[in-house]
Amino acid sequence: MFGSKKKRIDLNDLMAQLRPDLSRESLGVGPDFPGVAPNPHLSSDARKRNAELRTGALALGVLVDWREVNGNPRVVLMFDVETADGISFRGIADEDLTITELTRLAPGQTLPVRYRPTVMDHYVALARDADPAHVQQLSDEIASRKRT
C-alpha cells in the first residue's frame, strides 16, 4: 500500500560524498577499490578484511600521504607498495594510531605492510609484528631486483 521503493545506499559512495578527500580518485586507486568504511568496527567486511591482513604477506610500503578520518586518531595511509614478487601497487591502510605515531609520519618513509596476494584490492595493514630481520631481507631483495 505504501510501496515506496527504497533505494539501496552504497556506503562507499556515501563516504566519498561526505569526505571527498577519501574518494577513490583522491586516494589514487581504481574503481575496483571497495572504499573506506565509515566505521570499520561496525562493518563485518572490514573486520574480516583486517583479520586476513594480520596474517597477510609481507611487503614494503613507501608512505605517500595520509588523511585523518577522526580524532582517535584514525587515519587512512596511502603507500606505494612493492612486494617480494616484484608487484607494485597503491596500498591503502586504515589504521588507528597514537598521537606519537601520527607525529612521526613523514612522506617517503618506508614501512613494512601486509597485503592479501589472492585478493589484491589495494588494502594493506601496517605490519607492526614483522621481524626486523625479515623486513631487512625483503628490503635487500627488492633493492637487488631494482639494481638489475
GIHUWO-V611665 format. One record per residue. N is the residue number from 1. RES is the residue in one small letter. SS is DSSP state (alpha for helix, beta for strand, coil for the rest). Layout:
# GIHUWO-V611665
n: (N,N)
res: (RES,RES)
ss: (SS,SS)
This chain:
# GIHUWO-V611665
n: (1,2,3,4,5,6,7,8,9,10,11,12,13,14,15,16,17,18,19,20,21,22,23,24,25,26,27,28,29,30,31,32,33,34,35,36,37,38,39,40,41,42,43,44,45,46,47,48,49,50,51,52,53,54,55,56,57,58,59,60,61,62,63,64,65,66,67,68,69,70,71,72,73,74,75,76,77,78,79,80,81,82,83,84,85,86,87,88,89,90,91,92,93,94,95,96,97,98,99,100,101,102,103,104,105,106,107,108,109,110,111,112,113,114,115,116,117,118,119,120,121,122,123,124,125,126,127,128,129,130,131,132,133,134,135,136,137,138,139,140,141,142,143,144,145,146,147,148)
res: (m,f,g,s,k,k,k,r,i,d,l,n,d,l,m,a,q,l,r,p,d,l,s,r,e,s,l,g,v,g,p,d,f,p,g,v,a,p,n,p,h,l,s,s,d,a,r,k,r,n,a,e,l,r,t,g,a,l,a,l,g,v,l,v,d,w,r,e,v,n,g,n,p,r,v,v,l,m,f,d,v,e,t,a,d,g,i,s,f,r,g,i,a,d,e,d,l,t,i,t,e,l,t,r,l,a,p,g,q,t,l,p,v,r,y,r,p,t,v,m,d,h,y,v,a,l,a,r,d,a,d,p,a,h,v,q,q,l,s,d,e,i,a,s,r,k,r,t)
ss: (coil,coil,coil,coil,coil,coil,coil,coil,coil,coil,alpha,alpha,alpha,alpha,alpha,alpha,alpha,alpha,coil,alpha,alpha,alpha,coil,alpha,alpha,alpha,alpha,coil,coil,coil,coil,coil,coil,coil,coil,coil,coil,coil,coil,coil,coil,coil,coil,alpha,alpha,alpha,alpha,alpha,alpha,alpha,alpha,alpha,alpha,alpha,coil,coil,beta,beta,beta,beta,beta,beta,beta,beta,beta,beta,beta,beta,beta,beta,coil,coil,coil,beta,beta,beta,beta,beta,beta,beta,beta,beta,beta,coil,coil,coil,coil,beta,beta,beta,beta,beta,beta,beta,beta,beta,coil,coil,alpha,alpha,alpha,alpha,alpha,coil,coil,coil,coil,coil,coil,beta,beta,beta,beta,beta,beta,coil,coil,coil,coil,coil,coil,coil,beta,beta,beta,beta,coil,coil,coil,coil,coil,alpha,alpha,alpha,alpha,alpha,alpha,alpha,alpha,alpha,alpha,alpha,alpha,alpha,alpha,alpha,alpha,coil)
